[in-house]
Every structure is written in structure tokens, then in C-alpha cells.
């Protein structure tokens, strides 16, 4: 597998490319169905399965005030796509100039002539090109004219709910981690950089990794059972989301305490996957009571993870 940049410079380096395109935020069950069919069609055409995704999210460029929080960072997105069997992922930098490309020239010139695409697989709600004029119907017409195999994947529902990135975001915002997990097909997972905090956890006897959560979707404030990974091994952990009311902080933070681990993680990239909500974040009248509660949280987390492992 390889990650490529600059779609316009790639040329015809792939054998019979079969492409899917989209933001793929969360790589939920709907995305998974699209990617799996892309891989299958590539095999049928003796070709190469590719995904074209965009960074940053188009709305962050065109309407930054309305940009959605992300379900996952780019690294996690690419990793999830590759796990589904894609051979290559193209990460195209999204700019205002790129947004002005009309959908038909994009397909004819960028995908067919430049890349040599033989097949395209997309979801039924696909939109692309200037003013989002490109859709499934346009792709089907161009497929017939250009000799492309075009397949449109219909809606995917889980428990009577239409699966979409916005639906997953809503579930996480509302603290419905079980609903989000059903739509994602796995626990809510993302990666973030470990940054400097106040070092209070270390002073209390429970060192924590403070994560850069800018632009990421998080569940409501509280204490959660999680698993964390920074070296290829998933470790049991407890996470706190909130503003640490016992100490009067104002900024929202995510702190992760890895059980039975000691080490310096500053600057490392850490993956976190949420398993269970434990309790709301509250203000304790004393530090001793906070420490006692943290010990209870850790004991509960151990018990929960021992049952789910």
C-alpha cells in the first residue's frame, strides 16, 4: 500500500484503476460497503483498487464557520481504508482552485485521461465538482460515454437508522457510543498528538497523556473506559473529558491514564478507542476525594475491560 499526493501528477501508473472517492470521515459501514465493492470490482477487471480522499475537509475550506468536527484524523482514516483491502490511497489537497473544477472535466480529464480509470464506485449521495454539481446520475452518463464501469451503492441502515458521518457525529455528541459503534462497525477511534498539560495527573499519582483534540468529535464530558495505543499494542486506560472543575480549569481537554504503564509520551501519536461511559465529570471538595474516586474508576475500568477482552 502507498499513500499518494497530487492527483494531477500521477499519470497512468496503476493497472486498470478502479476508484472510489469521498471524504470518508469515520469510515463507517456505508463507506465500508463502497470500499469493499471497489476492491471486488478491481479484482473482476484485473485492476488496482484506489481511494481518492480530500484533505482538508472541503467545508473547512469553503465554509470554515460551518465545518463539522472530524470523526477521525487523516492517519486513522487512511489506516481504516487500507484495512478494507485498498491497494493505494490518494490524498488530494483541497483548495478553492480545486473546488472550482467542473464535475464533467474532472471525470473526463483528471480521472479517465490522466489516471486511466476503468471503474468508479460511489455512494448514492455522492456530490463532487464545482458547486457540488456532480452526482450519481452524471457519473452513470459519463460511464456510458467513456466506457467506465460505474456502480452506485445504495443507502445502508443499521437498526433502522441511515448510516452517515453526520449521524455518527450526532450519536457521539449525545453520548450514544453504542449507536455510534453500530454505525461504525467498531468503537469510536481516532489518533491525536500527546501535548503538554498541567502535569496534575502525575502529581496525583495517575500520570495522564493530554491529547490535542482540536477539530475532533468527542462524547459529552465525563470519565470513560478506553483503550489506547501508541506502539502497536492496545492498552487498557481511563480517559477524562472536560475542564477539570476540581481545579477550576476553563479549557476542555482529553486526558488518558494508561493502566500499568510508565513512560514519556510527549509528542507521540496516540490512538484512543472508546469502550464505555463510567460517570459524569464532577467537582470534588478535596483532592483526597478525587484520588479516591480515580481509584474506583480504574478498578471499574479493569473489570469492564476484562469482560470485553
PABAMAR-424272 format. One record per residue (C-alpha): residue number from 1; x, y, z. Coordinates in pm, 1 decimal. Layout:
// PABAMAR-424272
- NUM X Y Z
...
END
This chain:
// PABAMAR-424272
- 1 0.0 0.0 0.0
- 2 111.4 353.5 -69.5
- 3 -33.1 697.0 0.2
- 4 -5.5 937.7 -292.0
- 5 -44.3 1313.8 -322.7
- 6 -112.6 1540.0 -621.7
- 7 -367.4 1350.6 -829.1
- 8 -285.4 1564.4 -1133.2
- 9 76.0 1438.0 -1138.1
- 10 16.7 1065.6 -1105.1
- 11 -45.0 973.7 -1466.5
- 12 -117.7 616.6 -1571.5
- 13 94.0 437.9 -1315.3
- 14 -179.9 198.2 -1196.0
- 15 -308.5 -107.4 -1382.3
- 16 -679.1 -72.6 -1471.8
- 17 -760.5 159.2 -1179.1
- 18 -1095.2 118.9 -1004.3
- 19 -1163.9 426.0 -793.5
- 20 -1387.7 534.4 -512.0
- 21 -1388.7 895.1 -394.3
- 22 -1512.8 1082.7 -91.6
- 23 -1421.7 1233.3 243.4
- 24 -1470.4 900.2 423.7
- 25 -1482.5 1067.8 765.3
- 26 -1527.2 787.1 1017.2
- 27 -1505.2 513.7 751.6
- 28 -1846.5 392.8 870.7
- 29 -2046.2 92.9 746.3
- 30 -2168.2 285.5 442.6
- 31 -1812.6 370.3 342.6
- 32 -1708.6 12.4 410.8
- 33 -1969.9 -122.8 168.4
- 34 -1844.7 115.5 -101.2
- 35 -1479.0 29.7 -47.9
- 36 -1538.7 -344.8 -40.1
- 37 -1724.5 -326.5 -370.9
- 38 -1438.5 -118.1 -513.0
- 39 -1194.8 -393.5 -418.6
- 40 -1422.4 -660.7 -568.6
- 41 -1467.2 -471.2 -895.6
- 42 -1091.1 -419.1 -922.7
- 43 -1043.4 -795.0 -898.4
- 44 -1309.0 -852.7 -1164.9
- 45 -1135.0 -608.9 -1400.3
- 46 -785.8 -735.9 -1315.4
- 47 -718.4 -387.4 -1185.8
- 48 -599.4 -181.9 -891.8
- 49 -829.5 -63.1 -611.6
- 50 -783.4 305.6 -523.0
- 51 -949.4 560.8 -298.1
- 52 -938.1 934.6 -359.2
- 53 -995.1 1137.8 -45.4
- 54 -953.2 1505.6 36.6
- 55 -756.6 1699.0 296.2
- 56 -862.9 1927.4 449.9
- 57 -1236.3 1858.3 453.3
- 58 -1395.6 2066.3 172.5
- 59 -1624.2 2250.4 414.3
- 60 -1319.8 2362.6 615.7
- 61 -1201.4 2544.3 302.3
- 62 -1528.4 2670.7 156.5
- 63 -1731.7 2744.8 471.4
- 64 -1496.0 2718.9 769.5
- 65 -1753.2 2855.9 1013.2
- 66 -1977.4 2559.4 931.6
- 67 -1710.6 2288.9 912.9
- 68 -1805.2 1972.9 1102.5
- 69 -1583.9 1833.7 1373.2
- 70 -1394.5 1531.7 1247.8
- 71 -1465.0 1176.0 1350.0
- 72 -1102.1 1086.2 1288.3
- 73 -771.3 1230.0 1180.8
- 74 -619.3 1164.7 837.4
- 75 -381.8 892.3 963.5
- 76 -666.7 688.0 1110.1
- 77 -882.4 742.7 802.2
- 78 -612.7 609.9 569.7
- 79 -540.5 314.5 800.0
- 80 -908.5 216.2 807.0
- 81 -935.1 239.8 427.3
- 82 -630.2 20.9 378.8
- 83 -764.2 -239.3 623.1
- 84 -1058.3 -285.3 385.3
- 85 -829.6 -402.9 107.3
- 86 -742.2 -91.5 -92.8
- 87 -404.6 -102.3 -261.4
- 88 -347.9 274.0 -275.7
- 89 -496.7 590.8 -124.1
- 90 -468.5 926.9 -299.5
- 91 -489.7 1223.0 -60.5
- 92 -573.3 1529.7 -268.6
- 93 -514.8 1869.5 -111.2
- 94 -848.5 2051.0 -126.4
- 95 -820.3 2418.7 -219.7
- 96 -1054.0 2682.4 -358.1
- 97 -896.6 2634.9 -700.7
- 98 -959.8 2261.6 -686.5
- 99 -1318.9 2327.1 -578.9
- 100 -1381.6 2523.4 -899.9
- 101 -1319.6 2225.9 -1130.2
- 102 -1643.3 2133.1 -1306.0
- 103 -1752.7 1773.0 -1247.2
- 104 -1752.1 1657.2 -1610.4
- 105 -1395.4 1776.0 -1691.6
- 106 -1286.7 1630.3 -1359.4
- 107 -1408.4 1285.7 -1460.4
- 108 -1303.8 1301.4 -1826.4
- 109 -964.9 1469.0 -1790.4
- 110 -845.4 1403.9 -1436.1
- 111 -975.8 1051.4 -1387.4
- 112 -1014.1 893.3 -1731.8
- 113 -743.7 1062.0 -1942.1
- 114 -483.5 1126.4 -1671.9
- 115 -532.0 832.8 -1434.5
- 116 -678.5 583.2 -1681.7
- 117 -967.5 491.1 -1451.9
- 118 -1165.0 185.3 -1565.3
- 119 -1427.9 178.3 -1292.8
- 120 -1584.3 405.2 -1030.1
- 121 -1779.2 300.5 -719.9
- 122 -1958.7 563.7 -509.4
- 123 -2247.0 602.7 -268.3
- 124 -2591.7 716.2 -377.7
- 125 -2546.2 1057.8 -212.6
- 126 -2214.2 1139.4 -380.1
- 127 -2152.0 1504.0 -471.2
- 128 -1837.8 1645.4 -631.5
- 129 -1709.5 1925.1 -852.5
- 130 -1789.0 2295.9 -868.1
- 131 -2092.9 2379.1 -653.6
- 132 -2131.5 2003.0 -593.3
- 133 -2291.9 1964.8 -936.3
- 134 -2151.7 1616.6 -987.4
- 135 -2374.5 1331.4 -870.5
- 136 -2450.6 964.3 -930.7
- 137 -2657.7 1033.0 -1243.3
- 138 -2374.9 1230.1 -1404.1
- 139 -2129.6 950.9 -1327.8
- 140 -2360.6 694.0 -1485.3
- 141 -2393.0 903.2 -1801.6
- 142 -2019.1 960.8 -1825.4
- 143 -1958.9 594.5 -1757.8
- 144 -2165.2 501.1 -2061.8
- 145 -1989.3 761.1 -2277.1
- 146 -1634.0 684.4 -2158.6
- 147 -1658.0 308.8 -2123.9
- 148 -1636.6 313.7 -1745.2
- 149 -1788.8 57.8 -1512.2
- 150 -1987.8 279.5 -1272.8
- 151 -2159.2 132.3 -968.7
- 152 -2374.6 318.6 -717.3
- 153 -2409.3 173.0 -368.5
- 154 -2748.2 231.2 -208.7
- 155 -2818.5 350.8 142.9
- 156 -2700.0 145.8 438.9
- 157 -2914.1 130.5 751.9
- 158 -2835.2 -5.7 1096.0
- 159 -3117.5 -53.1 1342.8
- 160 -3348.5 149.3 1120.8
- 161 -3104.1 442.2 1110.1
- 162 -2946.5 570.9 790.2
- 163 -2570.0 543.5 831.2
- 164 -2382.8 867.2 757.7
- 165 -2093.5 1063.6 902.8
- 166 -2332.8 1327.0 1037.8
- 167 -2544.0 1057.4 1207.2
- 168 -2232.8 913.6 1372.8
- 169 -2127.4 1260.7 1490.0
- 170 -2471.0 1319.2 1641.7
- 171 -2461.7 985.9 1824.6
- 172 -2119.0 1061.9 1972.7
- 173 -2216.6 1417.3 2071.9
- 174 -2520.0 1271.6 2251.4
- 175 -2309.9 1011.7 2429.6
- 176 -2471.8 720.7 2245.0
- 177 -2148.9 529.0 2199.6
- 178 -2333.9 202.1 2135.9
- 179 -2526.2 359.0 1846.1
- 180 -2207.1 509.5 1703.8
- 181 -2032.0 172.8 1733.1
- 182 -2313.6 1.8 1542.9
- 183 -2288.5 252.8 1257.6
- 184 -1908.6 247.3 1253.1
- 185 -1878.1 -127.8 1288.4
- 186 -1618.6 -73.0 1562.7
- 187 -1569.7 150.3 1869.8
- 188 -1521.7 521.3 1805.5
- 189 -1145.9 551.4 1740.6
- 190 -909.7 833.5 1648.7
- 191 -546.8 937.0 1684.6
- 192 -412.2 1259.0 1835.0
- 193 -78.4 1402.6 1938.2
- 194 24.5 1395.2 2306.4
- 195 80.7 1753.3 2420.0
- 196 189.7 1928.6 2738.2
- 197 -69.8 1964.1 3010.9
- 198 -62.5 2076.9 3373.7
- 199 104.8 1753.3 3496.1
- 200 -160.8 1726.1 3767.7
- 201 -222.8 1359.7 3697.4
- 202 140.7 1281.6 3768.8
- 203 125.5 1483.4 4090.4
- 204 -183.6 1288.0 4197.8
- 205 -17.6 954.7 4124.7
- 206 -202.8 891.1 3798.8
- 207 4.3 1029.8 3509.0
- 208 -201.0 1114.8 3202.6
- 209 -140.4 1180.8 2835.0
- 210 -302.2 1510.6 2737.2
- 211 -420.3 1491.4 2374.8
- 212 -464.9 1759.1 2109.5
- 213 -840.4 1735.6 2046.6
- 214 -881.2 2035.6 1817.0
- 215 -1143.3 1968.1 1546.3
- 216 -1224.8 1617.0 1675.8
- 217 -1570.2 1488.2 1770.5
- 218 -1586.2 1386.9 2136.7
- 219 -1862.8 1245.3 2355.4
- 220 -2001.0 1451.9 2646.3
- 221 -1778.8 1543.5 2939.3
- 222 -1713.9 1258.4 3176.4
- 223 -1494.8 961.0 3257.5
- 224 -1468.9 676.7 3006.4
- 225 -1322.2 330.5 2980.7
- 226 -1096.1 336.2 2675.7
- 227 -807.9 154.0 2515.7
- 228 -500.8 340.6 2395.2
- 229 -222.9 254.2 2151.8
- 230 99.9 435.1 2064.4
- 231 336.0 148.7 1977.6
- 232 118.4 -112.2 1807.5
- 233 -17.4 -254.1 2133.9
- 234 -362.2 -165.5 2267.7
- 235 -350.2 -95.7 2641.6
- 236 -631.4 -57.2 2897.8
- 237 -687.4 302.5 3002.3
- 238 -923.6 554.0 3159.4
- 239 -999.6 886.6 2992.3
- 240 -1136.9 1210.4 3131.0
- 241 -1307.7 1464.2 2906.2
- 242 -1388.6 1805.9 3047.3
- 243 -1240.8 2112.1 3211.8
- 244 -1125.9 1961.3 3544.4
- 245 -1374.0 2150.9 3765.3
- 246 -1194.5 2048.8 4085.7
- 247 -904.3 2269.7 3973.0
- 248 -1110.4 2541.4 3804.4
- 249 -977.3 2493.2 3452.4
- 250 -1165.9 2654.2 3164.3
- 251 -1040.8 2476.7 2854.1
- 252 -1187.3 2141.6 2757.1
- 253 -930.7 1863.8 2747.0
- 254 -893.6 1490.0 2693.7
- 255 -657.1 1314.6 2934.3
- 256 -578.7 944.1 2913.9
- 257 -432.6 741.0 3200.3
- 258 -279.0 415.2 3076.2
- 259 -305.7 139.3 3333.9
- 260 19.5 -26.4 3438.7
- 261 234.7 193.6 3217.3
- 262 508.2 443.2 3293.7
- 263 690.3 641.2 3028.9
- 264 725.2 972.3 2849.4
- 265 475.9 1003.0 2563.1
- 266 509.6 1373.2 2478.6
- 267 500.0 1429.1 2105.9
- 268 385.5 1073.7 2030.8
- 269 74.1 995.1 1829.9
- 270 -178.0 800.8 2035.9
- 271 -482.1 611.6 1915.5
- 272 -781.1 602.8 2150.4
- 273 -1092.8 388.6 2120.6
- 274 -1389.4 440.9 2349.0
- 275 -1540.3 139.4 2524.0
- 276 -1778.2 255.2 2796.0
- 277 -1905.7 562.5 2980.9
- 278 -1830.0 548.4 3353.6
- 279 -1956.5 869.0 3512.3
- 280 -2007.7 1240.5 3469.8
- 281 -1724.6 1481.2 3544.5
- 282 -1788.9 1647.7 3879.8
- 283 -1618.2 1892.6 4113.0
- 284 -1474.7 1729.4 4425.6
- 285 -1448.1 1926.4 4751.9
- 286 -1097.1 1793.4 4813.1
- 287 -808.3 1638.6 4622.3
- 288 -820.4 1331.8 4850.2
- 289 -1178.5 1258.8 4745.1
- 290 -1078.3 1299.6 4380.0
- 291 -794.1 1049.0 4423.7
- 292 -1029.1 800.6 4591.2
- 293 -1273.1 832.5 4301.1
- 294 -997.2 785.9 4042.3
- 295 -900.0 460.1 4214.0
- 296 -1261.5 344.3 4188.0
- 297 -1271.2 445.9 3820.7
- 298 -959.1 241.2 3749.1
- 299 -1098.4 -63.2 3930.3
- 300 -1421.9 -39.0 3731.1
- 301 -1230.3 0.9 3405.9
- 302 -1024.1 -310.9 3476.8
- 303 -1337.9 -511.7 3546.3
- 304 -1515.0 -390.3 3232.1
- 305 -1217.8 -447.4 3002.2
- 306 -1154.6 -794.2 3146.9
- 307 -1508.9 -889.7 3040.8
- 308 -1479.3 -742.9 2690.4
- 309 -1127.0 -859.0 2601.7
END
